[in-house]
Amino acid sequence: MTDTTAGPAAPPVAAAPAPVPRRARVRRGLTPWLFLLAPLALLITFTYAPVANMVAYSFTDWDGVSPELHYTGGHNYTELFTRPELFEVFFVSGYYLAASAVQIAGALCFATVLSFDVRFRNFFKGVLFFPYLINGVAIGFVFLYFFQDGGTLDSVLALFGRHSSHAWLGTPVSANTSLAGVSVWRYLGLNFVLFLGAIQSIPGELYEAAELDGANRWQQFRHIIAPGIKPVLTLTVILSVSGSLSAFEIPYIMTGGATGTETFVIQTVKLAFQFNKTGLASAAAVVLLLIILAVTWAQRRLVPDDRVDLV
Amino acid sequence: MNRRTFLAATTAALLLTGCTGTGGVSKGQDAEAPDDPAKVSGTITVLTQRTDLVQDGTMKKYAAAFNRTYPKVKVEFQALTDYESEVKIRMNTENYGDVLMIPGVIKKSDYPKFFASLGTRAERAEKYRFTDFTTVDGKVYGQSPIGVMPGFVYNKKVWERTGITEWPTTSAQFLADLKAIKDRTGATPYYTNFAAQWPLTSWTYVNGSVHCDTAATTKLADGDPWARGADLRVGDTLLYDIVRRGLAEKDPTTTNWEASKARLAKGEIATQWLGTWAIIQFQDAAEKAGVDPGDIGFMPFPAQTDGTFCGVVGPDYNQAVNIHSRHKAAARAWIDWFTDQSGYDKDNLAISPLKDAPLPAVLTPYRDAGVKLIELDDTAGARVKLIDDESEVGIYKPGYRQNLVDLARGARKGSLDGFLDDLGGKWTAARKNAGS
């Protein structure tokens, strides 16, 4: 995951390779591409071709099914940017952004604790990662029961003597907070595993040395773990921000965007599949892609990806 | 990823998109009814939204009965869970079954590109209802196997226990009755089924029944559906008032459609605005819950014109023949047989698409009360859909009614008048763009 693993244990590199005949050189140059053939074919077929198609549709007035489509130039983009109400839904992303801060902090905390020798640590790892393995649709339905009037959450609260009859998905603030909470529950495991992997790739001698020098757990975290996992941390932040901007599954299944929980992607889906404005929706999707690319670029500029060098 | 590979891949992908357009589509073919049943042959695929009937073998029974008349035709079924969106995507190819239900997304003017005609309107209208809904240039492209009518599914016992024996005739009386139900029986007077979303779209089908107006659809296309006294405004105001006065379920955001059927049958819920198609489902739920299916009642919208109620009879999904089908005669034979002889309408307690067929038994109270059944003129139906898409109001979509319910229970700021006027404004603005 980081460069640190190739530290002192790396074998010495063979010096001065013998001259290689031409044909072998060609074959050697070709080999990696042969291996790449399958993934590249998949990548192009299922990612870049659809994206290119989407860009093409964004310049048309296609309704998604009619055999006729007309080129309309930048009309869809003009319409998007002259309707500010289409961008108001980005406020909802704020809830998910806040939630991802909680999520990253939580994941980091758990990853650090479980990287030390803790009893039942494999069991806890499993527990934390498990939600990420469940299908998003199933999670949506499970949490609908959870938030129901008199549902699981209310029953659990009642155990602690709090008899609430709060409609959890009833108001925009409460609904968005609840949905963001579900999303934390679901994705915390993924962040946790990424962090754990990074932390475990830090050579153990460093901790030993630090302990000999009398560093406590917090100092170890502050000076060894935090800098050691910085690239993964940056990556996670980028993923979280783009994930918050494009939140979809959980709110779509649980509320369908009702009660002020509509996100930009839900709005795009509605444009495309409810109002049959596939052209306009494609333009919206392109704009979202550009926004995410811009945010990522800005983040990379603010936090440059330094080479990690702990030793 | 390396920047150069990214660029290379994108260019390659851009080159691939040359093949986005669709090829030439044949147009204006007919699926003629076969003369001799014994000669028709072939395997046809029927797409249906009734996953339940395919799973429990009911559809197979229909196919077996069909084979008694048409022995050489093999009928296969494909049940689609999310019918609308799955068929929509398949219709970009030629492979969308031999017989299918026309999805709502297809523009009426595009029918001749996708479906083979079943005959002229003049000849079909003599025998069948709803021919208007699929007629393009005098030719009919689909036929609904059942007729449906919107109305309130209600629990008779709960209403009777409250002491109400007559159907309410005005919105005010309806609200008063719901209030009485709440006070005297403790049942939830009305259930919105907010979370399931689509039940809310039934409220659009009040159109026509409020003023007993067969031209109601044309009025949507030519005017403001939320003008004072207009059908949709009356319906939406009633829904708003029900929720506003606390006569609906406490937390609409976590409702459960399947559970609501049994709860209504058991009398925990008194009323839901749905349609005749729902009656059989509620009766089944009643049987499963061990209560009397006879308790499920059906009543018209609380409005009268000249002292009578009005019920708007409309088509369900229309069955059509794929224009690319290689067995059009067999496909046509299936549609005719399914509409005329299958008994699908009776099995579903629905209104028959045949003009001279009697009303189903569940609607006996309708006959006794002298409810006038009307059929809306659908000539402007395609334009209404265009305006609806253009304005992004979504009268056939759940979104705006969810917002209405949110408004009524205070989860959204604003007044009812402001909300409805805003919808009307969007609608009338879009009307100008939608080429009318």
Interface residues (C-beta under 8 A of the other chain):
Chain A: L40 L43 I44 Y48 A49 V51 A52 N53 V55 A56 Y57 D63 G64 V65 S66 P67 L69 L144 F147 Q148 D149 G151 S165 A167 W168 L169 G170 T171 P172 A175 T255 G256 G257 A258 T259 G260 K270 L271 F273 Q274 F275 N276 K277
Chain B: A9 T10 A12 A13 L14 L16 T17 T20 G21 T22 V25 S85 K88 M91 N92 P103 V105 I106 K107 D110 K113 F194 A195 Q197 K250 D251 T253 T254 N256 D388 D389 E392 G394 K397 P398 G399 Q402 N403 D406 R409 A411 R412
